[in-house]
Amino acid sequence: MHFFTIGAFNSSAEDFYERLFHAGIDTFCDLRQRRGVRGAQYSFVNSKFLQYRLQQLGIRYIYIPQLAPSNEIRKFQKQTDDLLEQTNKNRQTLDENYIRAYRKLVLDVFDFPSLLQELQQSGARRIALFCVEQFPDACHRSLVGKWIKEGYGFELSHL
């Protein structure tokens, strides 16, 4: 299996879905806490539209809320974002306290073997890990991807 990360910010619907199609994605894992984005510009990744469009493209959709950061974890990043006067739309890296908390409270306890077994049994070969941030290093999806790569030896690329 080959894992990819993808974000939506600063993308159009056409660009977003073309990246999935050209990468040959067959399984899409939604790692968001909330599956909606405010504003018409990013309505293409609101849950119902997203699932409908992925189905049209023949891409399996999986929602994995257990891999979303809790509000408690998100507070670490919010403090840093406020201090640096940045938003999640222009952030390029994650706060170290956020990373530590996410690893301890999410990655260390999540049942990756069961997820990987489910993906293998379903025939998944090219899997997208999704959250909205544009830059992979500014989002927890990169932490999930690195965990899978380092812990289980799968390939990881960013779309």
N, C-alpha and C positions, 0 to 999 in steps of 0.2 A: 504494500500500500504506500501511496505517496500522499502526504498531507500538504495543504496549501493554506495560507491565511489570506483573507480578503476583507477590506473595509469598504464603506460606502461614501464617506464624506469626500467632497470635491470630485465626485463622479456623477455622471449622468446615468439614467437607467440603461440606456443603450450601451455605454461603456462597461458598466457593471456586469450586465448579462453576457456581453461579448467576451469579457475576460473569463467568465466561468465556462462558456462554450468552447473557446479556443484552448483552454487548459484541459478540456475533456473531463470536467468534474462530473462525477456520477452520484455523489452524496454530499449534501450540504448540511453542516452542523451549526445551528444557531445557538450561540453562547451568551446571548444577551439576557439581562435580568428583565428588562421591559422590551417587548417586541414591537414597539412603535416609535416613530421619530416624528417630532413636531414639524409642521410646515410641508407644503406641497412639493418642495424641491426634492425631498427624500422619501416621498410616499411610496416609491418603488420598493422600499425595504420594510414597509409595514407588513406585519405578519400575513394577513390574508392575501394581499396582492403578491407578496413574495412567494408564498406557497403555491399560488395559482400559476405564476410565471415559471417557477421551477418545475412544476408538473408538466407544463407545456414543453419544456426543454428536456423532459425525461430525467430530471435530477431528483433523487430521493431527498426529502427534507426530514431532519431530526432536530428536535428542540431539546437542549440539554441544560435546563436551568440550574442544575447542581454545579455547573462550571462558571456560572455568573458570579461576579463579586457581590458580596452582601453590601448593604448600606454602610455597615460598620467599616468594611474594607475601603469602600469608595470615599469615606471621609478623609482618609490619608491623602488621597490624590486631590480631593477638593481643596484641602488646606494648601497644598503646594501650588495648585492651579491659581488659587486666589492670590497667594504671595507673589507669583510670577506674572500675574494678570494675563493668564492664558485660558483658553477654552479647550474643550476636548476636540474641537474642530481644527485647532492649530498646534496642539501639543505634539511633541516628537518623542518624548521618553516618559517613562513611569517613575514615580517617586520610590525610593528604596524602601521606605516603610510600607508602602502599598505592596510592593513585590514580596517582602518578607511575610506580611500578613496573608496575602493571597496564597503563597506557598504553604504556609502552616495550616490555614483554615480551609483551603479548598484542595489544592493539588495533593497534599500529603494524605488526605482522607478519601479522595474520589477513587472509585473502583475502575481504574483504567483497564485492567485485564478483561472485565466484563464488556466494556465498551468496544475494545479492540476485537474481542471475540464476536460480538454482534455485527460489527462492521465486516469482518472476514466472512461470517456465515451468510451475510446478505449479498456478498459478491462485490462489495465496495473496493475500488482500486484507487480512485483519485478523489480525495475528500477535502472539502473546503471547511475551514474553521472561520466562522463569521462573527464579527461585531462591527460597529459603525466607524470607529476611528480610521482615519486615512493611513496613518503611519503604523506599521505593525508593532514597533517598539513602544508605541504610546498606548497600547491596548493589551488587555489580559489574554487575548487570543494568541499572542506571540509567546506568552508564558506557557500556555497549554501546548502549543506546537513544539516548543523547545523541550518540554517535559516528555512528550511522546518521542521525539527524536533521540534525546539523550538516554531516556529510560528503556526504550523499546527498539531503537535502531531504525526507525522509519525515516524516509526522506522528508524534508521540509522545505517548501519554497513559498515565496510571497508573491501574490498577484497584484 
